């Protein structure tokens, strides 16, 4: 046991000595950026824009890898289990990631402390929409129908206890409506489900489909206190009197717990420069994604505060199962 203890201590000391050197030479090769949702969704779109711009100053390629499934749980697990050497980073989707850790039925192998939040990129408000030829022209018409026909009108999400799922529960509580909830693994599946006539309404995010509004789809509401600059013609839930229905998705870059601070700082510097660039704003405006850069203490506080908020939402949602 003494020999084993000495071996472990020696290994720990070697790691401590090696980490600064590793950070000084970082990055020496391509970096993998895991997105926990399928290609084509708004998280994936934002991640690819960020990777393309950040790698210019990063000095190495940044490759986006989609690990979709189980409402993000598969991808988040990959990020948490990755070697903490800076060569595997991941997008942290909040509050979806928070609620996975808080739901005992999900049996997540990670906790919120399994990740280091480095830099936030996006705050994407929720968006309730239907197919362009849907009989529902307003949110009130939709919720009235869901009250009169409980469980008949289907509403889809991008995953169990995602921000979209929570928004459905908020609408149900505020209006007395009762939807039949359908869970998908990402925004691309939502689009196919609703436009294909398989689902009645999507609880989604502005960035997923804003360009299709007015043609293929009809927007009913943005779940925010103000209208979205990308959809000024669509009312927000606050002006509709649903002051408790406020929901959004934030997306930022994080690393597995144990990643050296110097490496995290190098990631922060390169990625934040990209996020604050004029080119980033132009590209994100074109796809309807609102930038919300946060780093350091601000992002860490937001990360912790949202976990506390998500705990209340998750407990409430689990009671309604």
N, C-alpha and C positions, 0 to 999 in steps of 0.2 A: 504493500500500500504506500510506503514511503517513497519507493522508486517511482510508482505511478504518479504520486503527488508532485514529485520533483519534475517529472516529464511534463505534466500539465502546466506547471508554473513556468517551465522553460518555454513551452509552446506559446503561452500567453505573453511572455516577455518578448519573444520573437515577433509576435503579431504587433505588439505595441511599438516595437522599433521599426517594423516594416511599413506600418501604415503611413507615417509622414513621408517616407520616400515614395511610396505608391502614389500619394496625393500630389507630390511635386511633379511626377512624371505623367499625371493623368490629364487627358486620356491618351493612351498609346494605341488604341484600336477602336473599332466601331462599337457603338453603344446601342443596346436594345431598349426600346421604349414600348412597354406592354400596355395595350388598350384592352380593357376587360369587356369589350363589346364587339360585335361583328363589324366588319368593314361597311362603310356607307352611312352610318349614323353620325349625329352631330359631334359626339365625342371623338370619333375617328377622324372626322374632317378637321376639327380644330387641332388634334394631335399632329396630323400630317403637315398642316401649315406651320405649326410651331417647330417641328423637327427640321423641316426644310430650311427655315430661316436661322434657327439656332446653330445648326452645324457649320454655318459659314464662319462663326467665331470660335466654335468649339474645337475645330481642327480635325475632327474625325466624323465619319458618317453616323447619323442617328437613324436607326431602322425601326419603323413602327411595326409591331407584331400584334395581331389581333388574337386574343384568347377569350372569345365569347362563350357564354353559357351560364346557366343558373343565376341569371340576373346580375352578372358581374363576379360572382363568387369564384368561378374557375380562374379568371384572370387575376383577381386580388390575391388568391392563394399562391399563384405563380410568383407574383411580386414579393410576397412575404417570405417565400421559401428561397428566393434567389440569393446567391452569394453577395454579401454586402461590400462589393468592391467598386461600385459605381458603373459597372458595365451592364447592369440590368436596372432600369428605372421603370416607373409605371405611372399611369394616370390615376389619380385618386378622385373618384366620383362621390360627392357628398350631397345628400345624406344617404344615398344608396349603400355605400360601404359601411356607414355607421350602423344602419339598421340590420345588416347581415350579422354584425358582431353581437348585436343585442337580442337576436331571435334565437332562442335555444333550439328550435326545430331545425335550424340551418346547420348546426354543429360545425361552425366555422373553426378552422385550425389556426386562425389569426385573430388578433384583437386590434383595437385602434392604435395600440402602442407598438404594433409590429411594423409600423411605417414611420418614416421621417418626412413630414410635409416640407417641401422645399420652396416651391413657387406656384401660386395659383394663376391660372390663365383666364378662365371664363366664369361668368355668372349668367346662366341661361334661364329666364323665367319660364314657368309652366305655360302650356298652351292647349286649350280644348278645341278640337276641330272635328268636322264631319266631312263626308264626301260632298262634292259640289252639288249633287242632285238630291241630297238628303232632304227629307220632309221637315227637318228641324232647322229653323232659320235663326233662332236665338237660344241662349242657354236656358232661359225660362221655359221655352217650349220643350226642350229636351228633358229638363228635370220634372216638369209637370207630367210628361208622358211616363217617366220612370217611377213617379209616385202612383200613378193610376194603374200601371202594369209592372208591379215589383218583380225584379229578376228577369224581365223579358228583354230589356234593352241592354245590349252588350257594350262594355267599355274596356278598352285595352290599355296596357301599361308596358313599360320596358323591363319589368321584373317585379317579383314579389318584394313589397316594402321599399320599392324605389320611390323617388320623389313623385312620380306619376301616380303610383298606387296610393300614396298618402293624400294626394290631391283629390282622388276619387272619394276617399273616406271623408275628407273635409267637406266636399260638396254634398255627400249623402247626409252628413250630420247637420249641415246648415240648411238643407232644403227638404229633407225627408224622403228624397229619392232613393231608390234601391236598384243598383245596376247588377248585371251578371258580369263579373270581372274576369277578363282574359289576360293572362300574363305572357308576354313575348320576351325575347332575349335582346331586343334592340329596336332602334327607330326604323330600320329598313323593313323589319317584319311587320311593324305597326302599319307602315304605309301600304304594304301589300295587302294586309288583312282588311283595312278599311276601304281602300280603293277597289279591292276585289269583291266587296259586298259581304264579307264574312263577319265583320264587326261593325257596329253602328257608330261608335264614337271613339276617338283617340284622346287620351290624356297624355300629352307629349311635352315638348319644349319648343320654343320659338325657332331656334336654330335648325331644328330638324326639317321643317317643311315650309318656312315662310315664303319662299319663292313660288310655291304652288297655290298660295291663297288667292282666291278670286278666279281661279281657273279650275283646277282639279278638286280643290278642297275649299270649304267654307269655315272661316274662323268664328268661334262662338265667344271665346274669352281668353284673355291673358291673365294668369293667376298672380297678379301683382297689385301694388298700390297705385301704379301709374301705367299708362299705355306704353307699349314697346315702341321705340323709335323705328323699328323695322315693320311694325304693323299698326300704324297710327289710326287705321280705320276700325280696328277691333277693340271693343271695350275691355277694360280691366275689371277684375272681380270686385275691387273696392267700389267702383262707381256703380256696379250692379247691386250693391248692398250686401255682398258676401264678404264682409270685412275679415272673417276668419279663414277665408280660402286664399292663402298666400303661400306659394310654393315655387321653388326654383332648384336648379342643379348647378353646383359649382364643380369645376374640374381643374385640377392642378397636378403638377409633377411631384412625385415623392420617390423615396428610396427605401430599401429594406432596413430595418433596425440594425444598427451596428456599422452602417456606412460611415467612414471617417468624416469628421466635420470639414476638413479641407476639401474633400471631394464634393461634398454637398455645396460648399461655397462656390466651387468652380462651376457646378451645374447651375446654381442660382444666378451667377453673374452672366453666363452665356444666354440662359433662357430668358432672364428678365430683360436683357438688352434687346432680344428678339421681340418680346411681348410689347415693349415700349416703342418699337420702331414704327415709322410711318407706313412701311410696307405691310407690317402685321395688321395695323388698323384697317388699311384698305382691303386686304384679303379677308379679314374677319367681317367687315361690313358687307362684303359681297355675299357672304354665306349666312348672314343674320345672327352672328354670335357676338354677344356683348362682352368686352374685355373687363376684367376685374383683377388687376395685378395685386398680389399680396405676397410678401416675403417676411422672413424673420419672425419677430414677436407678434406682429399683426396676424400673420397666417397661422402661427401656432395657437394664438388665442381663439381665432375663428374656428380652427380645427377642434379645439377642446370644447368651446361653447356649443358647437353644433352637435357634438356627441351628447352633451347634457340635454339639448333640445330633442334630439332624435330618440333618447331614452323615453321621454314622455310620449312621443308619437308611436313608438313601437309597442309600448305597453298598452296603449289605447287600441292600436290595430289588432294586437293579439287577442284582446278581449272580444273583438268583433268577429273573429273567425268562426 
